Amino acid sequence: MLKSLMVAKAKEELEQEILVKEEEKDKYLAERAPPLQTSGLSLAQLQDLCRELHAKIDVVDEERYDIEAKVMLNTREIKDLNIKVLDLRGKFKRPNLRRVRVSADAILRSLLGSKHKVSMDLRANLKSVKKEDTEKKRPVEDSDWRKNVEAMSGMEGRKKMFDAAKGPAQ
């Protein structure tokens, strides 16, 4: 409801503005170019009137040309100033960057130049793990589980478990 009222009010104001502009245009034209009265004029007077009108047209064309030249100059200035403002802000179009694989050593060399002496080999600082330790534990754990199940089944297996738990305590 409120929106429709606002739209209606805006339309009314727009129509009023158009009427006011047309009235102003008519007043301006009436002042600048009064209606011509050509009735009752001789041929010589009509020729003089035409010469006056042509002179006025030439003056108006010169003014129009001068104003257009000023407008063009101002638009160029505005564009140049906008470019300067953008340059000062640093907001220029950045090119699309491609991913490049560069090692840490290469980055330090490019930043520090020939002063770069420290190696950034990150793998050298890692702890080394011996494979032999893990391989020794596996054979014990990977023994055949069926033998273990058969040995522990029944009363004999339970007795072994009981004895094994009791043995270290003695």
Salt bridges, closest charged atoms under 4 A:
ASP48 OD1 - ARG51 NH1 3.13
ASP61 OD1 - ARG64 NH2 3.68
GLU68 OE2 - ARG64 NH1 3.14
ASP105 OD1 - HIS116 NE2 3.86
ASP144 OD1 - ARG146 NH1 3.89
